[in-house]
């Protein structure tokens, strides 16, 4: 608690203001440290913003780093009414001959429905106590059991007894249906060739049927067995229980047999998907290098410094914001880490791809329609921005897909850094350069995702905090000394005034 000080009682001086003015000069080293800390924090945060941009580009590059992303295909059926298709993987053939000998026929399960009173969901207790006999299997239930718990008990018993019956809540009723493979215990009275199951409920002597409305045995509908389908794809015989067949990365949906006639399904490169993927990368690349270039070329206003808290309080809010923006501007002007990163990125996408099997006509991005700005006196201002010749790129994808794939995804196993770089595809090179650049930025400024930040800037901020603490202790001592000096002066003047008054009184008496 600060002591109460009475100042200027003898001298008439505004001691508090004088000490405050004296301390302003003494505080200047601390103010410099506070401004330095603020500058370091701005620099750290701006570095992290740049790292976030580089990470966004890295993720975009990662999407075109693998060959599977350049092997996307679309399919076309000659008779979509008989066979429709959807690509689910990477098809190997250009044509698939499909012949449907017999369509699969799904099993129609046996089922029955029991009326319930005032039940609104499957987790609500049914209030019944007793034994359900379902397909010859006894299931004990209590008043707290719900449809969900009954179903769990059925599932538990199914493994041993092959009851394979499940309970559901449908339209306010308790519905039992047979699963595929259920060994039903009874025959349909109307058609002995078909199987059914029955459900009965024996109430506990002390219990009640609760909300379940059942009297005696209730028979299910009859089950109709399914039939396997027989399909030939490129001569391979497939027996299936459904009319959806997956073969070599394609899902074939069988809709008819077409009299046993062959239906051809053709594949081709998904030009749009690959083009959009490459375009997405180019757009993100341009966005990131534009923002990074803007940051490292931002003007620096050295006469503007970070504002102290008391300075902010004395200024209108908008004025303070404007002055801080001027002080923050150019915080990464000509930054060597980011400038080097941009140079390495440009080199990674412009250097020709080398190695065995590389088509020299398609060993650079410019040869597939991705290059710099149109020539002109302002072209240099684009700072490495990429432009796409859509016609040329689509043509390369369509006619030289394997060469485009290599240009982006080629992977080198060489241990020699120079050879590895030359033999790596554009995406592989760029991914590597971005990783190195981000590591350098993280080493310099840390990351918000890392619990302990031992980056260079964060260490500097911690050192500054310690120095500020030392200075604050020193300033406290200096201020206390000033107060002691002024207090001593006041006491001396007060004593002098008292003596003067005594002499005046003595002279007045004479």
Protein Blocks (a to p, Z undefined) as FASTA:
>chain_A
ZZdddehklnopafklmmmmmmmmmmmmmmmmmmmmmmmmmmmmmmmmmmmmmmmmmmmm
mmmmpfklmmcccdddfblmloccddfbdcfbfbdcdddfbdcddddddddddddehiab
fkbcehiacdddeehiacdddfkbcfklmmmmmmmmmmmnonopacddeehiacddddeh
iacfbdcfklmkbccddddddddfklcekjaccehjaddddddddddddddeehiacddf
bfcdceehiacddfbenlopacdddddddfklmmmmmmmmmmmmmmmmmmmmmmmmgccd
fkbccddfklmmmpcfklmmmmmmmmmgoklgoiaklmmmmmmmmmmmmpccedehiafk
lmcfklnopacddedfklmmnnopacddfklmmmmmmmmmmmmmmmmmoccfbfblklmm
mmpcfklmmmmmmmmmmmmmmmmnopfkbmbacbfklmmmmmmmmmmmmmmmmmmmmmmm
mmmmmmmmmmmmmmmmmmmmmmmmmmmmZZ
